[in-house]
Amino acid sequence: MTFAFDNAPVWLDLVGVFFFAVSGSLLAARKNIDIVGSLLLASLVGLGGGVIRDLVLDSGPPAAFSNPAYLVPPLLATVLVYSLFSSVQRFTSLLILFDAGGLALFCMTGTVKALDVGMNPVAAVLLGVMTAVGGGLLRDVTANEVPELFNPRDIYALPAFAGAVLTSVLWVSGVFNALTAVAIAAVVFTFRVVAWRRSWQAPLAVHGWHRRGVDRSDSGDGGGGSEGGHN
């Protein structure tokens, strides 16, 4: 039986918002941003992808503005990080883990909602990826960080793309359900975390353009150019 998005529990989307929101608050803590800025950054990353999704689908006001429940996860994430951050030693690892959780859920919810309103599978996959990476992109740009999406030393969009493709294929096949959704989320989460821990890299935009040569040429430009030259 097909797992219709409208019949899915709202908490599935809210859990994704919470995971992303925690990553935003952790980044705010690392940047020494005050608690108000932490809440805003948590809200931006937690709600941004869903807002982009709903605006593209033109299905009425985004869920973040029509359902007050969506405001709770960012607030909860901000309070949680504020209360526990002093005892958190490896907050960078936690940021990646929570971000991976949000990525795993949002690539599915974005794809399923697009399919549910009649979008073709290819377009639904693209919207699923956009939903998954949109919030993180807004978070990193706002915090003046190199977006993970454009980090040449990491893989960010590919796990979301894999999850969106799997979701679309299973939906079209009529076997997308709660069990397969959990399996897809586990695959995406594992892919993202393993890629980060093992420093997997996608090929550069130009064939034969070696990373070491690019890094050396960028390092001569002064301050922070080593990553920007790849973007």
C-alpha positions as CSV (number, residue, x, y, z in Angstrom):
1,M,0.0,0.0,0.0
2,T,1.3,3.5,-0.9
3,F,2.2,5.6,2.1
4,A,0.3,8.8,1.4
5,F,1.9,12.0,2.7
6,D,-1.4,13.4,3.9
7,N,-1.9,10.3,6.1
8,A,1.6,10.4,7.5
9,P,1.9,11.6,11.1
10,V,2.8,15.2,11.4
11,W,5.5,14.4,13.9
12,L,7.6,12.8,11.1
13,D,8.0,16.3,9.6
14,L,8.5,17.8,13.1
15,V,11.3,15.4,13.9
16,G,13.1,16.5,10.8
17,V,12.6,20.1,11.8
18,F,14.0,19.4,15.3
19,F,17.1,17.6,13.9
20,F,17.9,20.5,11.6
21,A,17.1,23.0,14.3
22,V,19.6,21.4,16.7
23,S,22.3,21.6,14.1
24,G,21.5,25.3,13.7
25,S,21.7,26.0,17.4
26,L,25.0,24.0,17.7
27,L,26.5,26.1,14.9
28,A,25.3,29.2,16.7
29,A,27.1,28.0,19.8
30,R,30.2,27.4,17.9
31,K,30.1,30.9,16.4
32,N,29.4,32.4,19.9
33,I,26.1,33.8,18.8
34,D,23.6,34.8,21.5
35,I,20.5,32.8,22.4
36,V,18.2,35.0,20.2
37,G,20.5,34.4,17.2
38,S,20.5,30.7,18.1
39,L,16.7,30.6,17.9
40,L,16.7,32.4,14.6
41,L,19.3,30.1,13.1
42,A,17.5,27.0,14.4
43,S,14.3,28.3,12.9
44,L,15.9,29.1,9.6
45,V,17.5,25.7,9.1
46,G,14.6,23.8,10.6
47,L,11.9,25.5,8.6
48,G,13.7,26.8,5.5
49,G,13.6,23.6,3.4
50,G,9.9,23.0,4.1
51,V,9.0,26.6,3.2
52,I,10.9,26.3,-0.1
53,R,9.1,23.0,-0.8
54,D,5.6,24.4,-0.1
55,L,6.2,27.6,-2.1
56,V,7.4,25.6,-5.1
57,L,4.3,23.3,-4.8
58,D,2.1,26.4,-4.5
59,S,-0.2,24.4,-2.1
60,G,-1.2,27.3,0.1
61,P,0.6,28.8,3.0
62,P,3.7,26.9,4.0
63,A,3.2,24.5,6.9
64,A,5.6,26.4,9.0
65,F,3.2,29.4,9.0
66,S,-0.1,27.6,9.0
67,N,0.6,25.1,11.8
68,P,1.9,26.5,15.2
69,A,3.4,23.1,16.0
70,Y,6.3,23.8,13.6
71,L,7.5,26.6,15.9
72,V,8.0,24.2,18.8
73,P,11.0,22.2,17.5
74,P,13.3,25.2,17.0
75,L,12.4,26.6,20.4
76,L,13.1,23.2,22.0
77,A,16.4,22.8,20.1
78,T,17.5,26.2,21.3
79,V,16.8,25.5,24.9
80,L,18.4,22.1,24.7
81,V,21.6,23.4,23.3
82,Y,21.7,26.3,25.7
83,S,21.3,23.9,28.6
84,L,23.7,21.2,27.5
85,F,26.3,22.9,25.4
86,S,28.7,23.5,28.3
87,S,29.0,19.8,28.8
88,V,29.1,18.9,25.1
89,Q,32.7,18.3,24.0
90,R,32.3,17.1,20.4
91,F,29.6,19.4,19.3
92,T,30.9,19.3,15.7
93,S,30.1,15.6,15.5
94,L,26.7,16.2,17.0
95,L,26.0,18.9,14.4
96,I,26.8,16.5,11.6
97,L,24.6,13.7,13.2
98,F,21.6,15.9,13.7
99,D,22.0,17.5,10.3
100,A,22.2,14.0,8.8
101,G,18.9,13.1,10.6
102,G,17.2,16.1,9.2
103,L,18.6,15.4,5.7
104,A,17.3,11.8,5.8
105,L,13.8,12.8,6.7
106,F,13.4,15.9,4.6
107,C,14.5,14.2,1.3
108,M,11.6,11.8,1.8
109,T,8.9,14.2,2.9
110,G,9.8,16.6,0.1
111,T,9.7,13.9,-2.5
112,V,6.5,12.3,-1.2
113,K,4.6,15.6,-0.9
114,A,5.6,16.4,-4.5
115,L,4.4,13.0,-5.8
116,D,1.2,13.3,-3.7
117,V,0.2,16.5,-5.5
118,G,0.8,14.9,-9.0
119,M,4.4,16.0,-9.7
120,N,6.3,13.6,-12.0
121,P,8.9,11.4,-10.3
122,V,12.0,13.2,-11.7
123,A,10.7,16.6,-10.6
124,A,9.7,15.1,-7.2
125,V,13.3,13.9,-6.7
126,L,14.7,17.3,-7.4
127,L,12.2,18.9,-5.0
128,G,13.1,16.3,-2.4
129,V,16.7,17.2,-2.7
130,M,15.9,20.9,-2.5
131,T,13.9,20.4,0.6
132,A,16.7,18.4,2.3
133,V,19.6,20.8,1.5
134,G,17.7,24.1,1.4
135,G,17.7,24.7,5.2
136,G,21.3,23.7,5.6
137,L,22.3,26.1,2.8
138,L,20.4,29.0,4.5
139,R,22.0,28.1,7.8
140,D,25.6,28.1,6.6
141,V,25.2,31.2,4.5
142,T,23.6,33.1,7.4
143,A,26.3,32.0,9.8
144,N,29.0,33.0,7.3
145,E,30.2,29.4,6.8
146,V,31.2,27.7,3.6
147,P,27.9,25.8,2.8
148,E,28.3,22.0,3.2
149,L,26.5,21.8,-0.1
150,F,29.5,23.4,-1.9
151,N,32.2,21.9,0.3
152,P,34.7,20.0,-2.0
153,R,35.9,18.0,0.9
154,D,32.6,16.5,1.8
155,I,29.5,14.9,0.3
156,Y,26.2,16.5,1.2
157,A,23.7,16.4,-1.6
158,L,24.4,12.9,-2.8
159,P,22.8,11.2,0.2
160,A,19.7,13.3,-0.1
161,F,19.6,12.5,-3.8
162,A,19.9,8.8,-3.1
163,G,17.1,9.0,-0.6
164,A,14.8,11.0,-2.9
165,V,15.4,8.5,-5.8
166,L,14.7,5.5,-3.5
167,T,11.5,7.2,-2.2
168,S,10.3,8.0,-5.8
169,V,11.0,4.5,-7.1
170,L,9.2,2.8,-4.1
171,W,6.3,5.2,-4.4
172,V,5.8,4.6,-8.1
173,S,6.1,0.8,-7.4
174,G,3.5,1.1,-4.7
175,V,5.6,-0.3,-1.9
176,F,6.5,2.9,-0.1
177,N,5.3,2.5,3.5
178,A,6.4,3.1,7.0
179,L,8.8,0.2,7.0
180,T,10.5,1.2,3.8
181,A,10.5,4.8,4.9
182,V,12.5,3.9,7.9
183,A,14.9,1.8,5.8
184,I,15.5,4.8,3.4
185,A,16.1,7.1,6.3
186,A,18.6,4.7,7.7
187,V,20.4,4.5,4.4
188,V,20.6,8.2,3.9
189,F,21.7,8.9,7.5
190,T,24.4,6.2,7.3
191,F,25.6,7.4,3.8
192,R,25.9,11.0,5.1
193,V,27.7,10.1,8.3
194,V,30.1,7.6,6.8
195,A,30.9,10.0,3.9
196,W,31.8,12.7,6.5
197,R,33.9,10.4,8.7
198,R,35.8,9.0,5.8
199,S,36.1,12.3,4.0
200,W,34.6,11.0,0.8
201,Q,34.7,13.4,-2.1
202,A,32.8,13.8,-5.3
203,P,34.7,14.5,-8.6
204,L,35.6,18.1,-9.3
205,A,33.7,20.1,-11.9
206,V,36.6,19.9,-14.3
207,H,38.1,16.5,-15.3
208,G,41.8,16.3,-14.6
209,W,41.8,19.3,-12.3
210,H,43.6,17.9,-9.3
211,R,42.6,18.9,-5.8
212,R,46.1,19.4,-4.5
213,G,47.0,21.7,-7.3
214,V,43.8,23.7,-6.8
215,D,44.5,23.9,-3.0
216,R,48.0,25.2,-3.5
217,S,46.9,27.9,-6.0
218,D,44.0,29.0,-3.8
219,S,46.2,29.2,-0.6
220,G,48.2,31.9,-2.3
221,D,45.2,34.1,-2.6
222,G,45.2,34.7,1.2
223,G,42.7,33.8,3.9
224,G,39.9,31.3,3.3
225,G,40.3,31.0,-0.4
226,S,41.1,27.3,-0.4
227,E,37.4,26.3,-0.3
228,G,35.9,29.3,-2.1
229,G,37.8,28.6,-5.3
230,H,36.0,25.3,-5.7
231,N,32.5,26.6,-5.4
